[in-house]
Amino acid sequence: MTILGWILIIALFAVGLAGAVYPILPGALAIYLGFFVHGWFFGFAPFGPWFWIIQTLIVAVLFVADYVVGAWGVKKFGGSRASVIGSTIGLIAGPFVIPAFGLIIGPLLGAFIGEMIAGSDPGKSFKVSLGSLLGLFTSTVVKVILQVTMVVLFFIWIGRF
């Protein structure tokens, strides 16, 4: 059972870290679930209230940052609400429509189309779409850092690091 427990925990951590880059995967929630799997297989004794408070705050920050940072990139470059919505739709649909490059092209194209619908000229729409790409990359970096922090704190807390 020990091996099965660790396989599940590591698999959830891997899915979680992949979710930092691929938005369809559950990301931080998979990592958080890994903590519960550890508790079910090995006990919750290593996890005190501070562990749960810190990890829950990181998950909350990740959820907020995921949307705020992406919208920040669009707004920073003068985008409208329509381009923020278009970028979000492109981020979700892009990987399905264009499997290899949809994660990058989706938000870029979504923001461009959204800004064009809002009545902007093509030059401004392109600038805004680059802002959505900057927001996507910034958001991804923030997610990777915070999710790696979650995993590292887990291993420190259980005394395996």
MARGU-992896 format. One record per residue: residue in one letter; x, y, z of N, C-alpha, C in turn. Coordinates in Angstrom, 1 decimal, always signed. Example, Ala and Ser with C-alpha at 12.3 -4.5 7.8 and 13.67 -1.06 7.14 Angstrom:
BEGIN
a/+13.2/-5.7/+7.8/+12.3/-4.5/+7.8/+13.2/-3.3/+7.8
s/+12.8/-2.2/+7.1/+13.7/-1.1/+7.1/+12.9/+0.0/+7.9
END
This chain:
BEGIN
m/+0.8/-1.2/+0.0/+0.0/+0.0/+0.0/+0.9/+1.3/+0.0
t/+2.0/+1.2/+0.6/+2.9/+2.3/+0.6/+3.3/+2.8/-0.8
i/+3.6/+1.8/-1.6/+4.0/+2.2/-3.0/+2.9/+2.8/-3.7
l/+1.7/+2.2/-3.6/+0.5/+2.8/-4.3/+0.2/+4.2/-3.8
g/+0.3/+4.4/-2.5/+0.1/+5.8/-1.9/+1.1/+6.8/-2.6
w/+2.4/+6.4/-2.6/+3.3/+7.4/-3.2/+3.2/+7.5/-4.7
i/+2.8/+6.5/-5.4/+2.5/+6.6/-6.8/+1.4/+7.6/-7.1
l/+0.3/+7.5/-6.3/-0.8/+8.4/-6.4/-0.4/+9.8/-6.1
i/+0.3/+10.0/-5.0/+0.8/+11.4/-4.6/+1.6/+12.0/-5.7
i/+2.6/+11.3/-6.2/+3.5/+11.8/-7.2/+2.7/+12.1/-8.5
a/+1.8/+11.2/-8.8/+1.0/+11.4/-10.1/+0.1/+12.7/-9.9
l/-0.4/+12.9/-8.7/-1.2/+14.1/-8.5/-0.4/+15.3/-8.6
f/+0.8/+15.3/-8.0/+1.8/+16.4/-8.1/+2.2/+16.7/-9.5
a/+2.4/+15.6/-10.3/+2.8/+15.8/-11.7/+1.7/+16.4/-12.5
v/+0.4/+15.9/-12.3/-0.7/+16.5/-13.0/-0.9/+18.0/-12.6
g/-0.7/+18.3/-11.3/-0.8/+19.6/-10.8/+0.2/+20.6/-11.4
l/+1.5/+20.1/-11.5/+2.5/+21.0/-12.1/+2.3/+21.1/-13.6
a/+1.8/+20.1/-14.3/+1.5/+20.2/-15.7/+0.3/+21.2/-15.9
g/-0.6/+21.2/-14.9/-1.7/+22.1/-15.0/-1.3/+23.6/-14.9
a/-0.1/+23.9/-14.4/+0.4/+25.3/-14.5/+0.6/+25.7/-15.9
v/+0.9/+24.8/-16.8/+1.1/+25.2/-18.2/-0.1/+24.9/-19.0
y/-0.8/+23.8/-18.8/-1.9/+23.4/-19.6/-3.2/+23.6/-18.8
p/-4.0/+24.7/-19.1/-5.1/+25.1/-18.2/-6.2/+24.2/-18.1
i/-6.3/+23.1/-18.8/-7.4/+22.2/-18.7/-7.2/+21.3/-17.5
l/-6.0/+21.0/-17.1/-5.7/+20.2/-16.0/-6.0/+20.9/-14.7
p/-6.3/+20.2/-13.6/-6.7/+20.9/-12.4/-5.6/+21.6/-11.6
g/-4.4/+21.5/-11.9/-3.3/+22.3/-11.3/-3.2/+22.2/-9.8
a/-3.4/+23.3/-9.1/-3.2/+23.4/-7.7/-4.2/+22.4/-6.9
l/-5.3/+22.2/-7.5/-6.3/+21.3/-6.8/-5.8/+19.9/-6.8
a/-5.1/+19.5/-7.9/-4.5/+18.1/-7.9/-3.4/+18.0/-6.8
i/-2.6/+19.0/-6.7/-1.5/+19.0/-5.7/-2.2/+19.0/-4.3
y/-3.2/+19.8/-4.1/-3.9/+19.8/-2.8/-4.5/+18.4/-2.5
l/-5.1/+17.8/-3.5/-5.6/+16.4/-3.3/-4.5/+15.4/-2.9
g/-3.3/+15.7/-3.5/-2.2/+14.8/-3.1/-1.9/+14.8/-1.6
f/-2.2/+16.0/-0.9/-2.0/+16.1/+0.5/-3.0/+15.2/+1.2
f/-4.2/+15.1/+0.7/-5.2/+14.3/+1.3/-4.9/+12.8/+1.1
v/-4.4/+12.5/-0.1/-4.0/+11.1/-0.4/-2.9/+10.7/+0.6
h/-2.0/+11.6/+0.9/-1.0/+11.2/+1.9/-1.6/+11.0/+3.2
g/-2.6/+11.8/+3.6/-3.2/+11.6/+4.9/-4.0/+10.3/+5.0
w/-4.7/+9.9/+3.9/-5.5/+8.7/+3.9/-4.6/+7.5/+3.9
f/-3.4/+7.5/+3.3/-2.5/+6.4/+3.2/-1.6/+6.3/+4.4
f/-1.1/+7.5/+4.9/+0.0/+7.5/+5.9/-0.4/+8.3/+7.2
g/-1.5/+8.9/+7.2/-1.9/+9.7/+8.3/-1.8/+11.2/+8.1
f/-2.6/+11.9/+8.8/-2.6/+13.4/+8.8/-1.7/+14.0/+9.8
a/-1.1/+13.2/+10.6/-0.3/+13.7/+11.8/+0.7/+14.8/+11.4
p/+1.5/+14.6/+10.3/+2.5/+15.6/+10.0/+1.9/+17.0/+9.7
f/+0.6/+17.1/+9.3/+0.0/+18.3/+8.9/-0.7/+19.0/+10.0
g/-0.2/+20.1/+10.5/-0.9/+20.8/+11.5/-1.7/+21.9/+10.9
p/-2.3/+22.7/+11.7/-3.2/+23.8/+11.1/-2.4/+24.8/+10.2
w/-1.1/+25.1/+10.6/-0.4/+26.0/+9.8/-0.1/+25.5/+8.4
f/+0.1/+24.2/+8.2/+0.3/+23.6/+6.9/-1.0/+23.8/+6.1
w/-2.2/+23.6/+6.6/-3.4/+23.7/+5.9/-3.7/+25.2/+5.6
i/-3.4/+26.1/+6.5/-3.6/+27.5/+6.3/-2.7/+28.0/+5.2
i/-1.4/+27.7/+5.2/-0.5/+28.1/+4.2/-0.9/+27.6/+2.8
q/-1.1/+26.3/+2.8/-1.4/+25.6/+1.5/-2.8/+26.2/+0.9
t/-3.8/+26.4/+1.7/-5.0/+26.9/+1.3/-4.9/+28.3/+0.8
l/-4.1/+29.1/+1.5/-3.8/+30.5/+1.0/-3.1/+30.5/-0.4
i/-2.2/+29.6/-0.6/-1.5/+29.5/-1.9/-2.5/+29.1/-2.9
v/-3.4/+28.2/-2.7/-4.4/+27.8/-3.7/-5.3/+29.0/-4.0
a/-5.7/+29.7/-3.0/-6.6/+30.9/-3.2/-5.8/+31.9/-4.0
v/-4.6/+32.2/-3.7/-3.8/+33.1/-4.5/-3.6/+32.6/-5.9
l/-3.4/+31.3/-6.1/-3.3/+30.8/-7.5/-4.6/+31.0/-8.3
f/-5.7/+30.8/-7.7/-7.0/+31.0/-8.4/-7.2/+32.5/-8.8
v/-6.9/+33.3/-7.9/-7.1/+34.8/-8.1/-6.1/+35.2/-9.2
a/-4.8/+34.9/-8.9/-3.7/+35.3/-9.8/-3.9/+34.8/-11.3
d/-4.5/+33.6/-11.4/-4.7/+33.0/-12.7/-5.5/+33.9/-13.6
y/-6.6/+34.5/-13.0/-7.5/+35.4/-13.8/-7.0/+36.8/-13.8
v/-6.5/+37.3/-12.7/-6.1/+38.7/-12.6/-4.9/+39.0/-13.4
v/-3.9/+38.1/-13.4/-2.6/+38.3/-14.2/-2.9/+38.3/-15.7
g/-3.7/+37.3/-16.1/-4.1/+37.3/-17.5/-4.8/+38.5/-18.0
a/-5.8/+39.0/-17.2/-6.5/+40.2/-17.5/-5.6/+41.4/-17.4
w/-4.6/+41.4/-16.5/-3.7/+42.5/-16.3/-2.9/+42.7/-17.6
g/-2.5/+41.6/-18.3/-1.7/+41.8/-19.5/-2.5/+42.4/-20.6
v/-3.8/+42.1/-20.7/-4.7/+42.6/-21.7/-4.9/+44.1/-21.4
k/-5.3/+44.4/-20.1/-5.6/+45.8/-19.7/-4.3/+46.7/-19.8
k/-3.2/+46.1/-19.5/-1.9/+46.9/-19.5/-1.7/+47.5/-20.9
f/-2.1/+46.7/-21.9/-1.9/+47.1/-23.3/-3.1/+47.8/-23.9
g/-4.0/+48.2/-23.0/-5.2/+49.0/-23.5/-6.4/+48.2/-23.9
g/-6.5/+47.0/-23.5/-7.6/+46.1/-24.0/-8.9/+46.4/-23.3
s/-9.9/+46.0/-23.9/-11.3/+46.2/-23.4/-11.7/+45.0/-22.7
r/-12.9/+45.0/-22.1/-13.5/+43.8/-21.5/-13.7/+42.7/-22.5
a/-14.1/+43.1/-23.8/-14.3/+42.1/-24.8/-13.0/+41.4/-25.1
s/-11.8/+42.0/-25.1/-10.6/+41.3/-25.4/-10.2/+40.4/-24.2
v/-10.5/+40.8/-23.0/-10.3/+39.9/-21.8/-11.1/+38.6/-22.0
i/-12.4/+38.8/-22.3/-13.3/+37.7/-22.5/-12.8/+36.8/-23.7
g/-12.4/+37.4/-24.8/-11.9/+36.7/-25.9/-10.6/+36.0/-25.6
s/-9.7/+36.6/-24.8/-8.5/+35.9/-24.4/-8.8/+34.7/-23.6
t/-9.7/+34.8/-22.7/-10.1/+33.7/-21.8/-10.7/+32.5/-22.6
i/-11.6/+32.9/-23.5/-12.2/+31.9/-24.4/-11.1/+31.2/-25.2
g/-10.2/+32.0/-25.7/-9.1/+31.4/-26.5/-8.2/+30.5/-25.7
l/-8.0/+30.9/-24.5/-7.1/+30.1/-23.6/-7.7/+28.7/-23.3
i/-9.1/+28.7/-23.2/-9.7/+27.4/-22.9/-9.9/+26.6/-24.2
a/-10.3/+27.2/-25.3/-10.7/+26.5/-26.5/-9.4/+26.2/-27.4
g/-8.4/+27.1/-27.3/-7.3/+27.0/-28.2/-6.6/+25.7/-28.2
p/-6.3/+25.0/-27.1/-5.6/+23.7/-27.1/-6.4/+22.6/-27.8
f/-7.8/+22.8/-27.8/-8.6/+21.8/-28.5/-8.7/+22.0/-30.0
v/-8.7/+23.3/-30.4/-8.9/+23.6/-31.8/-7.6/+23.4/-32.5
i/-6.5/+23.9/-31.9/-5.1/+23.8/-32.5/-4.2/+23.1/-31.5
p/-4.3/+21.7/-31.5/-3.6/+21.0/-30.4/-2.1/+21.4/-30.1
a/-1.3/+21.6/-31.1/+0.1/+21.8/-30.8/+0.4/+23.2/-30.4
f/-0.3/+24.2/-30.9/+0.0/+25.6/-30.6/-1.2/+26.4/-30.0
g/-2.3/+25.7/-29.8/-3.5/+26.4/-29.3/-3.4/+27.1/-28.0
l/-2.5/+26.7/-27.2/-2.3/+27.3/-25.9/-1.8/+28.7/-26.0
i/-1.0/+29.0/-27.1/-0.4/+30.3/-27.3/-1.3/+31.1/-28.3
i/-1.7/+30.4/-29.4/-2.5/+31.1/-30.4/-3.9/+31.4/-29.9
g/-4.5/+30.6/-29.1/-5.9/+30.8/-28.6/-6.1/+32.1/-27.9
p/-5.3/+32.4/-26.9/-5.5/+33.7/-26.2/-5.1/+34.9/-27.1
l/-4.1/+34.7/-27.9/-3.7/+35.7/-28.8/-4.8/+36.1/-29.8
l/-5.3/+35.1/-30.4/-6.4/+35.3/-31.4/-7.7/+35.7/-30.7
g/-8.0/+35.2/-29.5/-9.2/+35.5/-28.8/-9.2/+37.0/-28.4
a/-8.0/+37.5/-27.9/-7.9/+38.9/-27.5/-8.0/+39.8/-28.8
f/-7.4/+39.4/-29.9/-7.5/+40.2/-31.1/-8.9/+40.3/-31.6
i/-9.6/+39.2/-31.7/-11.0/+39.2/-32.1/-11.9/+40.0/-31.2
g/-11.7/+39.8/-29.9/-12.5/+40.5/-28.9/-12.3/+42.0/-29.0
e/-11.0/+42.4/-29.2/-10.8/+43.9/-29.4/-11.3/+44.4/-30.7
m/-11.3/+43.6/-31.7/-11.9/+44.0/-33.0/-13.4/+44.2/-32.9
i/-14.0/+43.3/-32.2/-15.4/+43.4/-31.9/-15.8/+44.6/-31.1
a/-14.9/+45.0/-30.2/-15.1/+46.2/-29.4/-14.9/+47.5/-30.2
g/-14.4/+47.3/-31.5/-14.3/+48.5/-32.3/-13.0/+49.1/-32.5
s/-11.9/+48.4/-32.0/-10.6/+48.9/-32.2/-10.0/+48.7/-33.6
d/-9.0/+49.4/-33.9/-8.3/+49.2/-35.2/-7.4/+48.0/-35.1
p/-7.0/+47.4/-36.2/-6.2/+46.2/-36.2/-4.9/+46.4/-35.4
g/-4.3/+47.5/-35.5/-3.0/+47.8/-34.8/-3.1/+47.7/-33.3
k/-4.2/+48.4/-32.8/-4.4/+48.3/-31.4/-4.8/+46.9/-31.0
s/-5.6/+46.2/-31.8/-6.0/+44.9/-31.5/-4.8/+43.9/-31.4
f/-3.9/+44.1/-32.3/-2.7/+43.3/-32.2/-1.9/+43.5/-31.0
k/-1.7/+44.8/-30.6/-1.0/+45.2/-29.4/-1.6/+44.6/-28.2
v/-3.0/+44.6/-28.1/-3.7/+44.0/-27.0/-3.5/+42.5/-27.0
s/-3.5/+41.9/-28.1/-3.3/+40.4/-28.2/-1.9/+40.1/-27.7
l/-0.9/+40.9/-27.9/+0.4/+40.6/-27.4/+0.4/+40.8/-25.9
g/-0.4/+41.7/-25.4/-0.6/+41.9/-23.9/-1.2/+40.6/-23.3
s/-2.1/+40.0/-24.0/-2.7/+38.7/-23.5/-1.6/+37.6/-23.4
l/-0.7/+37.6/-24.4/+0.3/+36.6/-24.4/+1.3/+36.9/-23.2
l/+1.6/+38.2/-23.0/+2.4/+38.5/-21.8/+1.8/+38.1/-20.5
g/+0.5/+38.4/-20.4/-0.3/+37.9/-19.2/-0.3/+36.4/-19.1
l/-0.4/+35.7/-20.1/-0.4/+34.2/-20.1/+1.0/+33.7/-19.6
f/+2.0/+34.3/-20.1/+3.4/+33.8/-19.7/+3.7/+34.2/-18.3
t/+3.3/+35.4/-17.9/+3.5/+35.8/-16.5/+2.7/+35.0/-15.5
s/+1.4/+34.7/-15.9/+0.6/+33.8/-15.1/+1.2/+32.5/-14.9
t/+1.7/+31.9/-16.0/+2.3/+30.6/-16.0/+3.5/+30.6/-15.1
v/+4.3/+31.6/-15.1/+5.5/+31.6/-14.2/+5.1/+31.7/-12.8
v/+4.1/+32.5/-12.5/+3.6/+32.6/-11.1/+3.0/+31.3/-10.6
k/+2.2/+30.6/-11.5/+1.6/+29.3/-11.1/+2.7/+28.3/-10.9
v/+3.7/+28.2/-11.7/+4.8/+27.2/-11.6/+5.5/+27.5/-10.2
i/+5.8/+28.7/-9.9/+6.5/+29.1/-8.7/+5.7/+28.7/-7.5
l/+4.4/+29.1/-7.5/+3.6/+28.8/-6.3/+3.3/+27.3/-6.2
q/+3.1/+26.6/-7.3/+2.8/+25.1/-7.2/+4.1/+24.4/-6.8
v/+5.2/+24.7/-7.3/+6.5/+24.1/-6.8/+6.6/+24.4/-5.3
t/+6.3/+25.6/-4.9/+6.4/+25.9/-3.4/+5.4/+25.0/-2.6
m/+4.3/+24.7/-3.1/+3.3/+23.8/-2.4/+3.9/+22.4/-2.2
v/+4.6/+21.9/-3.3/+5.1/+20.6/-3.2/+6.3/+20.6/-2.3
v/+7.2/+21.6/-2.4/+8.4/+21.7/-1.5/+7.9/+21.7/-0.1
l/+7.0/+22.6/+0.2/+6.5/+22.7/+1.6/+5.9/+21.4/+2.1
f/+5.2/+20.6/+1.2/+4.7/+19.3/+1.6/+5.9/+18.4/+2.0
f/+6.9/+18.3/+1.2/+8.0/+17.4/+1.6/+8.8/+17.9/+2.8
i/+8.9/+19.2/+3.0/+9.5/+19.7/+4.2/+8.7/+19.4/+5.4
w/+7.4/+19.5/+5.3/+6.5/+19.3/+6.4/+6.5/+17.8/+6.8
i/+6.6/+16.9/+5.8/+6.5/+15.5/+6.2/+7.9/+15.0/+6.6
g/+8.9/+15.9/+6.5/+10.3/+15.5/+6.8/+11.0/+14.7/+5.8
r/+10.7/+14.8/+4.6/+11.3/+14.0/+3.5/+12.2/+14.9/+2.6
f/+12.5/+16.1/+3.1/+13.3/+17.0/+2.2/+14.3/+17.7/+3.0
END
